[in-house]
């Protein structure tokens, strides 16, 4: 197998722990997601946990737009941790996001070659 073939078959999942505006974690995760596409690496899921769920809150429209664009161009899932969403008051979900439990993160860890977290 050539190195290029291996890269094309690699699957990544991201875990976003940082809220938009709380530091560079959320923006770095977006840049990393875009870099994966350029490298022909498949991004299967972005899991937002803890304060990271604020990326989908109404006051972060720019974040919602950027993550939705990533999901559309890379055909990946944007998943909010249900317990974190409740804790942080993210009760209305944008259309590109779904609500799931920690099992969705465990599933991504099982199905992907790499899981990278950003805080």
N, C-alpha and C positions, 0 to 999 in steps of 0.2 A: 504494500500500500504506500503510495506517495504521501509526502507530508501534506500536500494540498488536499488530497482526498480525506485524510484524517481530520483536517481542520473543518472541512465542509460537514462532516458528520458529528462534530462536537456539539453538545447541547449544554447550555448554561441557564441557570436561574439566578436571579438577583434578589437580595433581601434588603429593603430600604428601611432603616431605623430612624433616619433623621427627617424632621419636618422641614418643609421649604423655609428658608430664611433663618434656620437655627445653626447654620454652619454649611460647610461645603459638601456634605454627604449626599444630599438629594441631587444637586447639580452634577456631582461626580458620577453618580449612578446613571444619570441620563447620558452623559458623555460616554461612559463605558458601554452602555447599551447601543449607542450609535456606532461605536468602534467595532463592536461584535459584528454588526451587519456588514461593515466594510471589510472585515476579515473573513466573511462567509461562515461565521459561527452562528448557530441557531440559538436564539433566545426564546425559551419556552414560557417562562413565567417570571413576573416581578411580584414579589410578596412584600406588602407593606405592613410593618409590625411596630408596635409601640407608637411613638410620636410620628413615625413615618406615614401613618394613615392620614395625617393632615394634608398630604399631597392631593387628596381627593376631596378636601373640604371646600365649601363654596367660596370662602375668602381667598383661596389659592387658585384662581381661574387660570393663571399662566401655567402653573404646574399641571393642572388637569389637561390643558391643551397640549403641553409638551409630552406628557406621558401617553395621552390618547394617540398622538401622532406616532410615537414609538410603537405602540401596540398595533396600530393600523399598518404600518410599513413592515413590521416584523412578524405579524400574526402571532403575537404572544398574549398571554393572559395577564391582566392587572388585577391582583387579588389583595383585598384588605382583610386583615385578621379581624374576625367578627368581635372578639372581646376587646381588642384595642380600639376598634371603631366606636364601640359603645362607650368605652372609658373616655375617649377624646371627643365625643359628641358628633361624630361623623355619621349622621343618620340618614341623609339623603345621598344616594350614590349617583355619580355621573354615569352615563350609559356605558362607557368603556370599562368600568370597574365592576368587579363582583365581590361578594362578601362570602368568606369561607373561614373555617377554623384552621388550627395549626396543622391538621392533617394534610392540608394542601401544601404546606411547606415541607412536610415529611415526604409527601409524594414527589415533589420536585427534587428533593435530595436523592431519592431512589432512582428517578428517571433520568437525571442529568449527569453529565460528566463533572461539572463544577457548579458549586453554589458560592456566590460571592456576596458578602454583606458590606453595606455602606452605612456608616453612622456619623 
